[in-house]
Amino acid sequence: MELDNLTLTEIIARLRKLADEIRVQAQAGTTPA
């Protein structure tokens, strides 16, 4: 299906966004001191 490529691109973009957010949270020091 042609929609598969679009869906995969969307999923990858969302995963990248989540990864960036997790990195920001980790750098902010969400871990208990």
Contact map, one row per residue, 1 for C-alpha under 8 A:
111100000000000000000000000000000
111111000000000000000000000000000
111111100000000000000000000000000
111111110000000000000000000000000
011111111000000000000000000000000
011111111100000000000000000000000
001111111110000000000000000000000
000111111111000000000000000000000
000011111111100000000000000000000
000001111111110000000000000000000
000000111111111000000000000000000
000000011111111100000000000000000
000000001111111110000000000000000
000000000111111111000000000000000
000000000011111111100000000000000
000000000001111111110000000000000
000000000000111111111000000000000
000000000000011111111100000000000
000000000000001111111110000000000
000000000000000111111111000000000
000000000000000011111111100000000
000000000000000001111111110000000
000000000000000000111111111000000
000000000000000000011111111100000
000000000000000000001111111111000
000000000000000000000111111111100
000000000000000000000011111111000
000000000000000000000001111111000
000000000000000000000000111111110
000000000000000000000000111111110
000000000000000000000000010011111
000000000000000000000000000011111
000000000000000000000000000000111
